[in-house]
Amino acid sequence: MLSSLSSLRHDQRDEDGFTIIEVTMASMILLLVLGMFFNTLVSLTNSESRAQKLVSNEQNVRFELDQLSREIRAANPLVPLLNAATAATYSNQIEVVLGPTGGTQTVVRWTYDTTTKQLARQLMSDTSATATVLSQSFFLIRVRNVETGSPVFTYYGQHNEDLVAQTLANGGNLHDPANCAVRVHILLTSDSNPGPVPFSETQDVEVRNRLPGNVGCG
């Protein structure tokens, strides 16, 4: 009798274990935990990537803005865009002569192409209407100014007037922005690394080689 009871208990212990329902529930919980872990990992990775792209966008805009500002500040002088059909062309282009008077000079034109959304620095052959582009570098891509209707360049005269707007409104000399500007306001909006919202930066640059009171300017 005792032997039979002992054998029965032994058989019952051998049959102890997890049921299919328990195994299924445990598997579902494990998959849920793993899913939450991977979702968190993906979210952190995306956040890190977005932060890096945002920093890169800021650096790219500020680098180009600094170079642009240096060349406008050193302009000797700003020169008219003789290829311009209207004063509105000045909103997306600026041309400067760099180098000492009587010495070696170079002509540089910065152009914002609203179709390709690229800001390019062009080395020109001269300042004439028939000048050719000797070399070109795309310094900033995905420039978004055209989408917000914001000019890259705003030219201000000695009385703080917007020379482009004034010329368009009054039908004045279309080259007043180049001939009369004592200050240039630059606005760049770009997301050269797509993902984050575009980064915008502005800077006001005085034209050092031009004093207020230019002949022929109001």
C-alpha positions in Angstrom: 0.0 0.0 0.0 2.7 2.4 1.0 4.7 1.5 -2.1 1.7 2.3 -4.3 1.1 5.7 -2.7 4.8 6.6 -3.1 4.7 5.5 -6.8 1.6 7.7 -7.4 3.3 10.8 -5.8 6.4 10.2 -7.9 4.3 10.0 -11.1 2.5 13.2 -10.1 5.8 15.1 -9.5 7.0 13.9 -13.0 3.9 15.4 -14.6 4.3 18.9 -12.9 5.2 21.8 -15.4 3.9 24.7 -17.4 0.7 24.4 -19.3 0.4 25.7 -22.9 -1.6 28.7 -21.7 1.1 29.6 -19.2 3.8 29.3 -21.9 1.8 31.4 -24.3 1.2 34.1 -21.8 4.9 34.2 -20.8 5.9 34.4 -24.4 3.4 37.3 -25.0 4.7 39.2 -22.0 8.3 38.7 -23.2 7.5 39.9 -26.7 5.7 42.9 -25.3 8.8 43.8 -23.1 11.1 43.3 -26.0 8.9 45.4 -28.3 8.9 48.3 -25.7 12.7 48.0 -25.4 13.2 48.2 -29.2 10.7 51.0 -29.6 12.6 53.0 -26.9 15.9 52.2 -28.6 14.7 53.3 -32.0 13.2 56.5 -30.5 16.5 57.4 -28.8 18.4 56.7 -32.0 16.1 58.9 -34.1 16.3 61.6 -31.5 20.1 61.5 -31.5 20.2 61.5 -35.3 17.8 64.5 -35.5 19.9 66.4 -32.9 23.0 65.8 -34.9 21.4 67.0 -38.1 20.0 70.1 -36.4 23.5 71.0 -35.1 24.9 70.3 -38.6 22.3 72.6 -40.2 23.2 75.4 -37.7 26.9 75.0 -38.4 26.4 75.0 -42.2 24.3 78.2 -42.1 26.5 80.0 -39.7 29.7 79.1 -41.7 28.3 80.4 -45.0 26.8 83.5 -43.3 30.2 84.3 -41.8 32.0 84.0 -45.1 29.3 86.0 -46.9 29.5 88.7 -44.2 33.3 89.0 -44.4 33.2 89.5 -48.2 30.4 92.1 -48.1 32.2 93.9 -45.3 35.4 93.9 -47.3 33.7 94.9 -50.6 35.6 97.6 -52.5 32.9 98.3 -53.4 29.5 96.6 -54.0 29.0 96.7 -57.7 25.8 96.8 -59.7 24.3 93.7 -61.1 24.3 94.7 -64.8 22.5 91.5 -65.7 19.5 92.5 -63.5 16.2 93.1 -65.2 14.6 94.7 -62.1 15.7 95.7 -58.7 14.1 92.5 -57.4 17.1 90.6 -58.6 19.1 92.1 -55.8 17.0 90.2 -53.3 18.8 87.0 -54.3 22.2 88.3 -55.6 25.0 90.4 -54.5 28.3 91.2 -56.3 31.5 92.6 -54.7 34.9 93.5 -55.8 37.6 92.3 -53.4 41.2 93.5 -53.2 42.9 96.9 -53.0 42.3 99.7 -55.4 45.1 99.7 -57.9 46.1 96.2 -57.0 44.9 92.7 -57.8 41.1 92.5 -57.5 38.6 89.7 -57.9 34.9 89.9 -58.6 32.7 87.6 -56.6 29.0 87.1 -57.0 26.8 85.3 -54.5 23.6 83.9 -56.1 20.6 82.2 -54.6 18.9 80.0 -57.2 15.3 79.8 -56.2 14.7 76.8 -58.5 17.5 74.5 -57.2 17.4 76.2 -53.7 21.2 76.5 -53.7 23.3 79.4 -52.6 26.4 79.6 -54.8 29.6 81.6 -54.7 30.7 82.5 -58.2 34.1 84.0 -59.3 33.3 86.3 -62.2 35.5 87.4 -65.1 34.6 91.1 -64.6 31.8 93.4 -63.6 30.3 93.9 -67.0 26.9 92.7 -68.3 28.6 90.1 -70.3 30.8 88.7 -67.5 31.2 85.0 -67.4 31.5 82.6 -64.5 35.1 81.4 -64.0 34.3 79.0 -61.2 31.4 78.2 -58.9 31.0 76.4 -55.6 27.7 75.3 -54.1 28.1 76.5 -50.6 24.7 75.8 -49.2 21.9 73.6 -50.4 18.2 73.3 -49.5 17.9 77.1 -48.8 14.3 77.6 -48.0 13.9 81.4 -48.4 11.8 81.0 -51.5 9.2 79.0 -49.6 8.7 81.8 -47.1 9.1 84.6 -49.6 12.1 86.0 -47.6 14.9 87.8 -49.5 18.4 86.6 -48.9 19.7 90.1 -49.2 18.1 93.4 -48.1 20.0 96.6 -49.0 19.6 99.6 -46.7 20.6 103.2 -47.5 21.9 105.9 -45.2 18.3 106.7 -44.0 17.6 103.0 -43.2 15.4 102.7 -46.2 14.9 99.4 -48.0 16.4 100.3 -51.3 15.0 97.3 -53.3 11.4 98.0 -52.0 11.8 101.7 -52.6 13.1 101.3 -56.1 10.3 98.9 -57.0 7.7 101.2 -55.5 9.0 104.5 -57.0 10.4 103.3 -60.3 13.8 104.6 -59.4 17.3 103.5 -60.6 17.2 99.7 -60.5 20.9 99.7 -59.4 20.3 101.9 -56.3 20.7 98.8 -54.0 24.3 98.4 -55.2 25.1 102.1 -55.6 23.6 103.4 -52.4 23.6 100.6 -49.8 25.6 101.2 -46.6 24.2 98.1 -44.9 23.2 94.7 -46.1 20.8 92.5 -44.1 21.3 88.7 -44.8 18.7 86.0 -44.0 19.4 82.3 -44.6 17.0 79.5 -43.9 18.3 76.0 -44.7 18.0 72.3 -43.8 21.0 71.0 -45.7 20.5 67.8 -43.6 16.8 67.0 -44.1 14.9 65.9 -41.1 14.8 68.8 -38.5 13.0 72.0 -39.2 15.1 74.5 -41.3 17.5 76.6 -39.3 17.4 80.4 -39.8 20.0 83.0 -39.1 20.3 86.7 -39.8 23.2 89.2 -39.8 23.5 92.9 -40.5 26.7 93.8 -42.4 28.0 97.3 -42.8 29.7 98.1 -46.1 32.9 99.5 -44.7 34.3 101.0 -47.9 31.2 103.2 -48.4 30.3 106.1 -46.3 26.8 107.6 -46.0 26.1 110.5 -48.4 26.9 108.9 -51.7 26.6 111.1 -54.7 23.3 110.6 -56.5 21.7 108.8 -53.5 19.0 110.4 -51.4 
